[in-house]
Amino acid sequence: MVDIVEAPAATRRSFWRLWWSALVSGVGDGIRIGALPLLAAALTREPVAVAVVTLAGGLPWLVAGPFTGALTDRWPDRRRVLWLTDVVSAVAVGCSP
């Protein structure tokens, strides 16, 4: 018979913090992805303008994503790197038209 070993409380707590943060991040991304084109369509009837706004909404991820992965693999303090790149992405989203 195999005994089931329960994970320590700290490990369970870390898992649920990670799970909730991923859930909140996914919901936020979904709202942003849906809201930006709708806002652009409400402000203008030009399809090209709506497409440009949609492209600009995804541009920060496209610009910061590859660097995030490369830096995270190379630098020892991964939390700081990810935090910094999230801040840079947020600033890029805030500055986009």
Contacts in CASP RR format, 6 or more apart in sequence:
PFRMAT RR
TARGET T0000
AUTHOR 0000-0000-0000
METHOD contacts of the structure
MODEL  1
MVDIVEAPAATRRSFWRLWWSALVSGVGDGIRIGALPLLAAALTREPVAV
AVVTLAGGLPWLVAGPFTGALTDRWPDRRRVLWLTDVVSAVAVGCSP
7 15 0 8 1.000
32 57 0 8 1.000
32 93 0 8 1.000
36 53 0 8 1.000
36 54 0 8 1.000
36 57 0 8 1.000
37 50 0 8 1.000
37 53 0 8 1.000
37 54 0 8 1.000
39 53 0 8 1.000
40 49 0 8 1.000
40 50 0 8 1.000
40 53 0 8 1.000
40 54 0 8 1.000
41 50 0 8 1.000
44 50 0 8 1.000
53 97 0 8 1.000
56 96 0 8 1.000
56 97 0 8 1.000
57 93 0 8 1.000
57 96 0 8 1.000
59 92 0 8 1.000
59 96 0 8 1.000
60 88 0 8 1.000
60 89 0 8 1.000
60 90 0 8 1.000
60 92 0 8 1.000
60 93 0 8 1.000
60 96 0 8 1.000
61 89 0 8 1.000
63 92 0 8 1.000
64 85 0 8 1.000
64 88 0 8 1.000
64 89 0 8 1.000
64 92 0 8 1.000
65 85 0 8 1.000
67 85 0 8 1.000
68 81 0 8 1.000
68 82 0 8 1.000
68 85 0 8 1.000
71 81 0 8 1.000
71 85 0 8 1.000
72 78 0 8 1.000
72 81 0 8 1.000
72 82 0 8 1.000
75 81 0 8 1.000
END
